[in-house]
Each structure stands twice: as structure tokens, then as C-alpha cells.
């Protein structure tokens, strides 16, 4: 439940990251989700 609360609390600028995490990630911990958001956003901002 904590993971879903974290994802739900992210602003709309993180929609891409949220979608990618929910559809392509084996969610095991909040730490993994947080890392996934950071990686996705870092990749997006570098393009």
C-alpha cells in the first residue's frame, strides 16, 4: 500500500515514470520504485 500511495502522490510531471514502473517493473520495495522514478526521469531529462 505504501508504494501505491507514493506513486499516487507524485505530480503529473512523473506520469511517464509511474506508467513505466507499473507496467514494466517487478515491484518489490519502495526503494526499488523510488530508484525507478529517478532513473526514468534522469533518462527523460537527458534526451
Backbone as XML, in Angstrom:
<?xml version="1.0"?>
<chain id="A" units="angstrom">
  <residue number="1" name="UNK">
    <atom name="N" x="0.818" y="-1.194" z="0.000"/>
    <atom name="CA" x="0.000" y="0.000" z="0.000"/>
    <atom name="C" x="0.867" y="1.265" z="0.000"/>
  </residue>
  <residue number="2" name="UNK">
    <atom name="N" x="2.007" y="1.233" z="0.655"/>
    <atom name="CA" x="2.902" y="2.382" z="0.707"/>
    <atom name="C" x="3.388" y="2.756" z="-0.685"/>
  </residue>
  <residue number="3" name="UNK">
    <atom name="N" x="3.682" y="1.761" z="-1.494"/>
    <atom name="CA" x="4.166" y="2.018" z="-2.853"/>
    <atom name="C" x="3.099" y="2.720" z="-3.672"/>
  </residue>
  <residue number="4" name="UNK">
    <atom name="N" x="1.869" y="2.253" z="-3.590"/>
    <atom name="CA" x="0.793" y="2.881" z="-4.355"/>
    <atom name="C" x="0.549" y="4.306" z="-3.863"/>
  </residue>
  <residue number="5" name="UNK">
    <atom name="N" x="0.653" y="4.533" z="-2.572"/>
    <atom name="CA" x="0.500" y="5.885" z="-2.024"/>
    <atom name="C" x="1.603" y="6.801" z="-2.537"/>
  </residue>
  <residue number="6" name="UNK">
    <atom name="N" x="2.824" y="6.285" z="-2.579"/>
    <atom name="CA" x="3.944" y="7.062" z="-3.099"/>
    <atom name="C" x="3.697" y="7.442" z="-4.556"/>
  </residue>
  <residue number="7" name="UNK">
    <atom name="N" x="3.332" y="6.465" z="-5.380"/>
    <atom name="CA" x="3.099" y="6.737" z="-6.801"/>
    <atom name="C" x="1.925" y="7.687" z="-6.997"/>
  </residue>
  <residue number="8" name="UNK">
    <atom name="N" x="0.876" y="7.514" z="-6.222"/>
    <atom name="CA" x="-0.294" y="8.385" z="-6.339"/>
    <atom name="C" x="0.035" y="9.818" z="-5.942"/>
  </residue>
  <residue number="9" name="UNK">
    <atom name="N" x="1.004" y="9.986" z="-5.054"/>
    <atom name="CA" x="1.366" y="11.314" z="-4.588"/>
    <atom name="C" x="2.307" y="12.084" z="-5.501"/>
  </residue>
  <residue number="10" name="UNK">
    <atom name="N" x="2.833" y="11.416" z="-6.520"/>
    <atom name="CA" x="3.737" y="12.103" z="-7.446"/>
    <atom name="C" x="2.963" y="13.074" z="-8.328"/>
  </residue>
  <residue number="11" name="UNK">
    <atom name="N" x="3.584" y="14.179" z="-8.671"/>
    <atom name="CA" x="2.930" y="15.168" z="-9.529"/>
    <atom name="C" x="2.815" y="14.648" z="-10.956"/>
  </residue>
  <residue number="12" name="UNK">
    <atom name="N" x="2.057" y="15.356" z="-11.759"/>
    <atom name="CA" x="1.778" y="14.918" z="-13.131"/>
    <atom name="C" x="3.027" y="14.862" z="-14.007"/>
  </residue>
  <residue number="13" name="UNK">
    <atom name="N" x="4.068" y="15.562" z="-13.632"/>
    <atom name="CA" x="5.298" y="15.512" z="-14.430"/>
    <atom name="C" x="5.956" y="14.134" z="-14.381"/>
  </residue>
  <residue number="14" name="UNK">
    <atom name="N" x="5.538" y="13.297" z="-13.448"/>
    <atom name="CA" x="6.095" y="11.951" z="-13.311"/>
    <atom name="C" x="5.188" y="10.867" z="-13.894"/>
  </residue>
  <residue number="15" name="UNK">
    <atom name="N" x="4.189" y="11.246" z="-14.691"/>
    <atom name="CA" x="3.260" y="10.269" z="-15.266"/>
    <atom name="C" x="3.982" y="9.190" z="-16.066"/>
  </residue>
  <residue number="16" name="UNK">
    <atom name="N" x="4.960" y="9.585" z="-16.858"/>
    <atom name="CA" x="5.709" y="8.609" z="-17.659"/>
    <atom name="C" x="6.415" y="7.613" z="-16.754"/>
  </residue>
  <residue number="17" name="UNK">
    <atom name="N" x="7.056" y="8.107" z="-15.728"/>
    <atom name="CA" x="7.764" y="7.228" z="-14.794"/>
    <atom name="C" x="6.793" y="6.287" z="-14.095"/>
  </residue>
  <residue number="18" name="UNK">
    <atom name="N" x="5.653" y="6.823" z="-13.650"/>
    <atom name="CA" x="4.667" y="5.977" z="-12.976"/>
    <atom name="C" x="4.180" y="4.870" z="-13.899"/>
  </residue>
  <residue number="19" name="UNK">
    <atom name="N" x="3.868" y="5.216" z="-15.131"/>
    <atom name="CA" x="3.384" y="4.218" z="-16.088"/>
    <atom name="C" x="4.422" y="3.144" z="-16.336"/>
  </residue>
  <residue number="20" name="UNK">
    <atom name="N" x="5.653" y="3.553" z="-16.547"/>
    <atom name="CA" x="6.710" y="2.575" z="-16.810"/>
    <atom name="C" x="6.934" y="1.658" z="-15.619"/>
  </residue>
  <residue number="21" name="UNK">
    <atom name="N" x="6.870" y="2.195" z="-14.440"/>
    <atom name="CA" x="7.065" y="1.375" z="-13.243"/>
    <atom name="C" x="5.921" y="0.386" z="-13.076"/>
  </residue>
  <residue number="22" name="UNK">
    <atom name="N" x="4.701" y="0.852" z="-13.253"/>
    <atom name="CA" x="3.554" y="-0.027" z="-13.051"/>
    <atom name="C" x="3.462" y="-1.124" z="-14.098"/>
  </residue>
  <residue number="23" name="UNK">
    <atom name="N" x="3.919" y="-0.865" z="-15.318"/>
    <atom name="CA" x="3.764" y="-1.840" z="-16.391"/>
    <atom name="C" x="5.012" y="-2.661" z="-16.697"/>
  </residue>
  <residue number="24" name="UNK">
    <atom name="N" x="6.169" y="-2.259" z="-16.213"/>
    <atom name="CA" x="7.366" y="-2.994" z="-16.606"/>
    <atom name="C" x="8.275" y="-3.360" z="-15.441"/>
  </residue>
  <residue number="25" name="UNK">
    <atom name="N" x="7.832" y="-3.185" z="-14.261"/>
    <atom name="CA" x="8.657" y="-3.339" z="-13.072"/>
    <atom name="C" x="8.124" y="-4.465" z="-12.206"/>
  </residue>
  <residue number="26" name="UNK">
    <atom name="N" x="9.016" y="-5.252" z="-11.635"/>
    <atom name="CA" x="8.631" y="-6.183" z="-10.583"/>
    <atom name="C" x="8.795" y="-5.414" z="-9.278"/>
  </residue>
  <residue number="27" name="UNK">
    <atom name="N" x="7.708" y="-4.889" z="-8.772"/>
    <atom name="CA" x="7.752" y="-4.006" z="-7.611"/>
    <atom name="C" x="7.959" y="-4.837" z="-6.349"/>
  </residue>
  <residue number="28" name="UNK">
    <atom name="N" x="9.120" y="-4.663" z="-5.739"/>
    <atom name="CA" x="9.433" y="-5.424" z="-4.534"/>
    <atom name="C" x="9.584" y="-4.542" z="-3.301"/>
  </residue>
  <residue number="29" name="UNK">
    <atom name="N" x="9.948" y="-3.287" z="-3.505"/>
    <atom name="CA" x="10.118" y="-2.398" z="-2.354"/>
    <atom name="C" x="9.949" y="-0.945" z="-2.786"/>
  </residue>
  <residue number="30" name="UNK">
    <atom name="N" x="9.707" y="-0.094" z="-1.810"/>
    <atom name="CA" x="9.597" y="1.335" z="-2.079"/>
    <atom name="C" x="10.920" y="1.874" z="-2.607"/>
  </residue>
  <residue number="31" name="UNK">
    <atom name="N" x="12.019" y="1.334" z="-2.118"/>
    <atom name="CA" x="13.345" y="1.743" z="-2.588"/>
    <atom name="C" x="13.490" y="1.472" z="-4.085"/>
  </residue>
  <residue number="32" name="UNK">
    <atom name="N" x="13.032" y="0.303" z="-4.547"/>
    <atom name="CA" x="13.089" y="-0.030" z="-5.973"/>
    <atom name="C" x="12.245" y="0.931" z="-6.801"/>
  </residue>
  <residue number="33" name="UNK">
    <atom name="N" x="11.064" y="1.263" z="-6.297"/>
    <atom name="CA" x="10.179" y="2.185" z="-7.015"/>
    <atom name="C" x="10.810" y="3.564" z="-7.086"/>
  </residue>
  <residue number="34" name="UNK">
    <atom name="N" x="11.343" y="4.052" z="-5.986"/>
    <atom name="CA" x="11.986" y="5.361" z="-5.955"/>
    <atom name="C" x="13.149" y="5.401" z="-6.941"/>
  </residue>
  <residue number="35" name="UNK">
    <atom name="N" x="13.952" y="4.352" z="-6.951"/>
    <atom name="CA" x="15.072" y="4.270" z="-7.898"/>
    <atom name="C" x="14.572" y="4.269" z="-9.334"/>
  </residue>
  <residue number="36" name="UNK">
    <atom name="N" x="13.480" y="3.561" z="-9.581"/>
    <atom name="CA" x="12.899" y="3.522" z="-10.919"/>
    <atom name="C" x="12.423" y="4.886" z="-11.379"/>
  </residue>
  <residue number="37" name="UNK">
    <atom name="N" x="11.807" y="5.643" z="-10.475"/>
    <atom name="CA" x="11.359" y="7.002" z="-10.808"/>
    <atom name="C" x="12.565" y="7.868" z="-11.146"/>
  </residue>
  <residue number="38" name="UNK">
    <atom name="N" x="13.598" y="7.801" z="-10.324"/>
    <atom name="CA" x="14.799" y="8.600" z="-10.583"/>
    <atom name="C" x="15.447" y="8.232" z="-11.910"/>
  </residue>
  <residue number="39" name="UNK">
    <atom name="N" x="15.589" y="6.954" z="-12.176"/>
    <atom name="CA" x="16.213" y="6.506" z="-13.429"/>
    <atom name="C" x="15.397" y="6.932" z="-14.639"/>
  </residue>
  <residue number="40" name="UNK">
    <atom name="N" x="14.093" y="6.759" z="-14.559"/>
    <atom name="CA" x="13.222" y="7.126" z="-15.677"/>
    <atom name="C" x="13.285" y="8.621" z="-15.939"/>
  </residue>
  <residue number="41" name="UNK">
    <atom name="N" x="13.229" y="9.415" z="-14.895"/>
    <atom name="CA" x="13.263" y="10.862" z="-15.067"/>
    <atom name="C" x="14.634" y="11.343" z="-15.515"/>
  </residue>
  <residue number="42" name="UNK">
    <atom name="N" x="15.709" y="10.736" z="-15.031"/>
    <atom name="CA" x="17.050" y="11.112" z="-15.490"/>
    <atom name="C" x="17.214" y="10.798" z="-16.966"/>
  </residue>
  <residue number="43" name="UNK">
    <atom name="N" x="16.703" y="9.673" z="-17.404"/>
    <atom name="CA" x="16.766" y="9.295" z="-18.816"/>
    <atom name="C" x="15.950" y="10.266" z="-19.659"/>
  </residue>
  <residue number="44" name="UNK">
    <atom name="N" x="14.765" y="10.626" z="-19.179"/>
    <atom name="CA" x="13.896" y="11.546" z="-19.920"/>
    <atom name="C" x="14.505" y="12.938" z="-20.020"/>
  </residue>
  <residue number="45" name="UNK">
    <atom name="N" x="15.130" y="13.402" z="-18.954"/>
    <atom name="CA" x="15.687" y="14.757" z="-18.965"/>
    <atom name="C" x="16.966" y="14.850" z="-19.786"/>
  </residue>
  <residue number="46" name="UNK">
    <atom name="N" x="17.622" y="13.729" z="-20.040"/>
    <atom name="CA" x="18.847" y="13.734" z="-20.841"/>
    <atom name="C" x="18.571" y="13.675" z="-22.335"/>
  </residue>
  <residue number="47" name="UNK">
    <atom name="N" x="17.348" y="13.456" z="-22.712"/>
    <atom name="CA" x="17.030" y="13.340" z="-24.146"/>
    <atom name="C" x="16.660" y="14.665" z="-24.738"/>
  </residue>
</chain>
